[in-house]
Amino acid sequence: MKKIALVTGASSGIGKAIAKILAKDYNLIICGRNSENLKELTTQLMLETEVRTLIFDVREKHAVFKAIDELEEAWKNISVVINNAGNAHGLEPLDKGNTEDWDAMIDSNIKGLLYVSKAVIPFLIQNKAGHIINISSTAGKETYENGTVYCASKSAVEEISKGMRLDIGKHGIKVTNLAPGAVETNFSLVRFKGDVERAQKVYEGFKPLTAFDIATTVDFVLSLPQHVLIADITVTPTTQLSATTFVRK
């Protein structure tokens, strides 16, 4: 019987790509807010594996705990957790920032990751095995202008990954922090609130990563033997030299 992997933010982008690539080896619990997208993805995945679909916003603590608690007992035997759900909203200096945008990023990127982890970790501890992969960002390693709150939220993910490793590593559970650079998904479109022209300019003049690139990295990290842990991995386009420096044609 296949092991079970839970993927948050699976309705689009990186999360969707991860779910697709893991379907060959895992039964999947896919989580997200967009029920239509998740329904479509479930139909695709069920051609290859068994799937459970959970509709919730990671920012809603009670919804997270309720959805996971109500899983059938067999589906609580989770081996892999991909904490992918998150967002970026706005790109302004701190004095001009929108506090609602700050709340959305902090609640999703930090608190949402913590809620999901707290709900699932007891299952991993019970089995004395498992692997949690937290999707961070190069923004968590290098703060950039106008991105203070987003960078802070992703820096928190980096520190949470370190703390998790200390807290649960003794139970045989691996924790990996994965920090992507520029990945062309709907990330910038969300950040710029639907401004297509501004979002497209982010990726002009260089070849960005794709969601599939990150998914294949996740697949590789999970494929390593039990005694091998990649604790922290940064993946960027070849032409990305820092969080905000690119070689553009």
Secondary structure, DSSP 8 states (H G I E B T S, - for coil): --EEEEESSTTSHHHHHHHHHHTTTEEEEEEES-HHHHHHHHHHHTTTS-EEEEE--TT-HHHHHHHHHTS-GGGG-EEEEEE----------GGG--HHHHHHHIIIIIIIHHHHHHHHHHHHHHHT-EEEEEE--GGGTS--TT-HHHHHHHHHHHHHHHHHHHHHGGGTEEEEEEEE--B-SSHHHHHTTT-HHHHHHTTTTS--B-HHHHHHHHHHHHHS-TT----EEEE--TTB-SSS-B---
